[in-house]
Structure formats: C-alpha cells, structure tokens
C-alpha cells in the first residue's frame, strides 16, 4: 500500500520463485517482471509459461533494445565479458540495466529476491533501501533467509523452479556467464567465475 505501484524483478531463480508464490498466494497488486536478456538458458525461459499457468499471473518481459545489442556485438563480439570486467559490466548494462530501468519506470518501489548470504557483495543487505540510481525504494524481503529456508519453502508449497537448479546451478544468470558449481564451492561461484568475488554484482 505504501509503495504502490511496485514491481517485482523476477530473475527466475529459486528465491524469486518463493516471492512469486507469495505474491500470487496473497493476491498482492505487484507487477511481476523479468529481463529477457537474449542470452538466457532455455530452462530459464521455460519457467515463464509455467508461472503464468500455475499462478494466473502475466509476467512482463523486458528485452534489451535490439539496435543497442546489435551495435554492442558489432563493436565487442558475442562474448566480450571474458575480456575485461568493464566489458562484462557494459554487456550487463545493455542487456540488463537498461531493460530494468524501463521495467521500473513509473513505479515507486521494486522488490528483489536478493539474500545477504549469497555473496560478499551482498553481506549486510538491508530489507529496505533507497535506490538513488532509479529514484525509488528497493525492498529485499528475503535478505535474512538462508538457502535452506528458501528450498524448504519451495518443497513445502510445491513451487515450480528452474530445472538448472537440479544440475548444480544454485545461481543462474545469462548462459555464457553461468556454470554449475562443485561441492564445497560458494553458491555464487558459478557466476562470472573468472572474476574476483568482490566484483561479482
């Protein structure tokens, strides 16, 4: 009520499926939006129609501007992220950040499934913060949840989830930038694995 209209930025990972279930279960007037970067795994995209069928929700799909992607690829190639952190962030800027800005336009707040325990860049993550870059409030309701709690909720409520989680992908992003992890590795080790942990955000 305080932040209407609000949008939930659904990355289609486990945490975000918990929030999708809660939004639908409580019939909250929160738009569910996802970023179709053009580089997502087929398993990730396959979750969108499952969400819509299960919950009767329409998932807003926000894609990058085709001309910007074409220009970026012509200038830097299909996989520039492996050449430098700057190019990786520039790719994220074109494929994720620009569509996110459009998804958040006209909203007072956005909701994420971020958890403080996911990585060093997220430690101390507050439940509520001001997103000055986008000019609105950012809410992280699962900030203090553990991975065990996330999966307990999914199993208890039979929440649909990304099939890649069963293939040792605890954290899922674009296909070129995501790999499965080995036993004992950090849950975010498969994201931008060629970079130092401090730069992975």
C-alpha positions in Angstrom: 0.0 0.0 0.0 2.8 2.4 0.9 4.8 1.9 -2.3 2.1 1.2 -5.0 2.7 0.8 -7.8 5.5 -1.6 -7.2 7.3 -4.2 -9.4 9.0 -7.4 -8.6 12.1 -8.0 -10.6 12.0 -11.8 -11.1 15.3 -13.3 -12.2 13.5 -16.8 -12.3 15.9 -18.2 -9.6 14.8 -20.1 -6.5 14.5 -17.1 -4.3 12.4 -15.2 -6.8 10.1 -18.2 -7.2 9.4 -18.0 -3.5 8.4 -14.3 -3.9 6.3 -15.2 -7.0 4.4 -17.7 -4.9 3.9 -15.3 -2.1 2.6 -12.5 -4.4 0.2 -14.9 -6.0 -0.9 -16.6 -2.8 -1.7 -13.3 -1.1 -3.0 -11.7 -4.4 -0.7 -8.7 -3.9 -1.0 -5.9 -6.5 2.6 -6.2 -7.5 3.7 -6.5 -11.2 6.0 -9.4 -11.9 8.6 -8.5 -14.4 11.6 -10.4 -15.8 14.5 -9.4 -18.0 14.9 -11.4 -21.2 18.5 -10.6 -22.0 18.7 -12.6 -25.2 21.3 -14.8 -23.5 19.2 -16.8 -21.0 19.2 -20.6 -20.8 16.2 -22.4 -22.4 15.4 -23.8 -19.0 15.1 -20.3 -17.6 12.8 -19.1 -20.3 10.7 -22.3 -19.9 9.8 -21.2 -16.4 7.8 -18.2 -17.6 4.8 -20.1 -19.1 4.8 -22.4 -16.1 4.5 -19.3 -13.8 1.6 -17.9 -15.9 -0.2 -21.3 -16.0 0.3 -22.1 -12.3 -0.5 -18.7 -10.8 -2.6 -16.9 -13.4 -0.1 -14.1 -13.4 1.1 -12.3 -16.5 4.9 -12.0 -16.5 6.1 -8.7 -18.0 9.1 -9.5 -20.3 11.6 -6.7 -20.8 14.2 -7.2 -23.5 17.2 -5.0 -24.4 16.8 -2.6 -27.3 17.7 -4.7 -30.4 19.7 -1.9 -32.0 21.8 -1.4 -28.9 22.6 -5.1 -28.7 23.5 -5.2 -32.4 25.8 -2.2 -32.0 27.4 -3.6 -28.9 28.0 -7.1 -30.5 29.4 -5.5 -33.7 31.8 -3.5 -31.6 32.9 -6.1 -29.0 31.8 -9.5 -30.3 29.3 -12.0 -28.9 31.1 -12.7 -25.6 33.0 -9.6 -24.6 32.5 -10.4 -20.9 35.6 -12.6 -20.9 37.9 -9.8 -22.0 37.5 -7.4 -19.0 35.3 -6.5 -16.1 34.5 -3.2 -17.8 33.2 -5.1 -20.9 31.3 -7.5 -18.8 29.6 -4.7 -16.9 28.9 -2.9 -20.2 27.2 -6.0 -21.6 25.1 -6.2 -18.4 24.4 -2.5 -18.9 22.9 -3.1 -22.4 21.2 -6.4 -21.7 20.1 -6.0 -18.1 20.3 -2.5 -16.6 18.6 -0.6 -19.5 15.7 -3.0 -19.6 15.4 -2.9 -15.8 15.1 0.9 -16.0 12.2 0.5 -18.3 10.6 -2.1 -16.1 10.8 0.2 -13.1 9.6 3.3 -14.9 6.5 4.8 -13.2 6.9 2.6 -10.1 7.5 3.7 -6.5 9.4 0.6 -5.4 10.9 -2.6 -6.7 11.3 -5.9 -5.0 14.2 -8.4 -5.3 14.9 -11.9 -4.1 18.5 -10.9 -3.0 19.8 -12.6 0.1 22.7 -11.3 2.3 24.3 -14.7 2.5 24.6 -15.1 -1.3 27.9 -13.3 -1.7 30.4 -10.9 -0.2 28.9 -8.1 -2.2 25.6 -8.6 -0.5 26.6 -9.0 3.1 24.7 -6.6 5.3 21.9 -6.3 2.7 19.0 -4.4 4.3 15.4 -5.3 3.9 14.7 -1.8 2.7 17.0 0.7 1.0 16.8 3.7 -1.3 17.8 3.1 -4.9 19.0 6.5 -5.8 20.1 5.4 -9.3 16.5 4.6 -10.2 14.8 7.1 -7.9 12.7 4.6 -5.9 12.7 2.3 -2.9 14.2 -1.2 -3.2 12.9 -3.9 -1.0 14.7 -7.2 -0.3 12.3 -9.2 1.8 14.4 -12.4 1.8 17.5 -10.6 2.9 18.0 -12.7 6.1 16.7 -16.0 4.7 19.1 -18.9 4.4 19.3 -21.2 1.3 17.8 -24.0 3.4 14.8 -21.8 4.2 14.3 -21.0 0.5 14.3 -24.6 -0.5 12.1 -25.7 2.4 9.5 -23.1 1.3 9.7 -24.4 -2.3 9.3 -28.0 -1.3 6.6 -27.3 1.3 4.5 -25.3 -1.2 5.4 -27.3 -4.4 6.7 -24.1 -6.0 7.9 -24.6 -9.6 11.6 -23.8 -10.1 14.3 -23.6 -12.7 15.4 -27.1 -13.8 19.0 -25.9 -13.8 19.0 -25.9 -10.0 18.9 -29.7 -10.2 22.0 -29.6 -12.4 24.2 -27.8 -9.7 23.3 -24.3 -10.7 22.4 -22.5 -7.4 22.7 -19.1 -9.0 21.5 -18.6 -12.6 22.1 -15.7 -15.0 22.9 -15.5 -18.7 24.2 -18.7 -20.2 27.7 -17.5 -21.1 28.2 -16.1 -17.6 26.9 -19.1 -15.5 28.3 -22.5 -14.9 27.4 -25.3 -12.4 29.4 -25.4 -9.2 31.3 -28.2 -7.4 30.7 -29.5 -3.9 32.0 -27.0 -1.4 32.0 -24.0 -3.7 30.2 -20.8 -2.8 26.7 -20.6 -4.2 27.7 -17.7 -6.4 30.9 -19.4 -7.6 29.3 -20.2 -10.9 28.5 -16.6 -11.8 31.3 -14.7 -13.6 33.6 -17.4 -12.3 36.7 -15.8 -14.0 36.4 -12.6 -11.8 37.3 -11.9 -8.2 34.3 -12.3 -5.8 34.4 -8.6 -4.9 33.5 -7.6 -8.5 30.6 -10.1 -8.9 27.5 -7.9 -8.7 
